[in-house]
Amino acid sequence: MEMLLMGACLSLLGLAVTALAFNTAAPHTEESPAAEPETARAEAPARFFADSPAMPAVTFSASVPIEALLLQIENHVRLEHAAAESFLAAPNRTLLHSRTMSQLVN
């Protein structure tokens, strides 16, 4: 009976330590960055990362036609399907980690 009582006490002590550690690690609402007003975040200077470079405007006149993109995607799907079939036919570590001949990045 004493061993059972000792196990229960140690379990409660472990639970208390875990709850205390979780409470200190959890962010509090007054410390979270979401509680800051929007103006305070906009005025604060960047501390670690540089400001994001301005992205150039995308011109739609020089874009690729949708048919060409669909053909590339269909070709990529066919090549990936063939690679999967060849792996299932003869599973091999080199086949698993090798790239296909597709121009699209996996």
Residue pairs with C-beta under 8 A, 6 or more apart in sequence:
29 35
33 41
72 103
72 104
73 104
75 102
76 102
76 103
76 104
79 100
79 101
79 102
80 100
80 102
80 106
82 100
83 95
83 98
83 100
86 95
87 95
87 96
99 106
100 106
